[in-house]
Amino acid sequence: MTDAALSPPAQTELLVCIKCRRGGAAPADARRPGRRLYDRLSDATLPEGVTLRAVDCMQNCDHGCSVALRGGTRWTYLYGNLDEGGPLEPLLDGLERYHATADGLIPWRQRPEHFKRNCIARIPPAVFSDPLQEADQ
């Protein structure tokens, strides 16, 4: 077993865009769908080591509600098309799987279906290997 497998996962942040409107106008009560999703998640049980954070805007207005998963030296993922009133289990399942990884990469077959179909971006960690230099060696 590797040292990474023995060590606990690094801190993970679940970022939720609270301005998401899911492509529509802001509701009459001023609580946008993204804020409603954030509020529901703040009442949910998150894995130990996961911090929920509100983000003012992720610039994905036509495909919201949007969340990002990031932490440590892992890849960051941005997911959209979440329904603020839908079941939280797929998101929480994906969050738990992400949090348990050392690099943020969940094998395709182990990803919740929503994660497979609604990934907007995968962003490398701040420090990563240059694939062009590796190919030239």
Stockholm file with secondary structure:
# STOCKHOLM 1.0

chainA/1-137         MTDAALSPPAQTELLVCIKCRRGGAAPADARRPGRRLYDRLSDATLPEGVTLRAVDCMQNCDHGCSVALRGGTRWTYLYGNLDEGGPLEPLLDGLERYHATADGLIPWRQRPEHFKRNCIARIPPAVFSDPLQEADQ
#=GR chainA/1-137 SS CCHHHHSCCCCEEEEEETTCCTTSCCCTTSCCHHHHHHHHHHHSCCCTTEEEEEESCCSCGGGCSCEEEECTTSCEEEECCCCTTSCSHHHHHHHHHHHTCSSSCCCGGGSCHHHHHCEEEEECCSSCCCHHHHHHC
#=GC SS_cons         CCHHHHSCCCCEEEEEETTCCTTSCCCTTSCCHHHHHHHHHHHSCCCTTEEEEEESCCSCGGGCSCEEEECTTSCEEEECCCCTTSCSHHHHHHHHHHHTCSSSCCCGGGSCHHHHHCEEEEECCSSCCCHHHHHHC
//
